[in-house]
Amino acid sequence: MTDLMWPITSVGIVAIIVLIAILLVWKIYKERKSGFPMQDERTSKIIGKAATYALYIGSYFIIAVLFVLIIGKEFYGLPEV
């Protein structure tokens, strides 16, 4: 990368992180102001199940990608990634 590209990329990454943080804080503030509870037992259980499923799906995806890379390298002569 050029010498000018690194500072621009760094500023862009910091700007995105700050924007996401502001949006999350704004959402939490809005939920607290509405008066409804942010989480109860049911939503906690649903969020826990969703997180578990996301972890399993991500793990299976990574395993599949690794198998494709291993098979591609050993049998088809693809370059290492």
BELKABEL-V480895 format. One record per run of one state. SS is the DSSP state (h for helix, s for strand, l for the rest). FROM is the first residue (numbers start at 0). TO is the last residue. Records with the same first field share a line. If there is no record, write none. Layout:
SS->FROM-TO + FROM-TO
This chain:
l->0-1 + 34-39 + 76-80
h->2-33 + 40-75
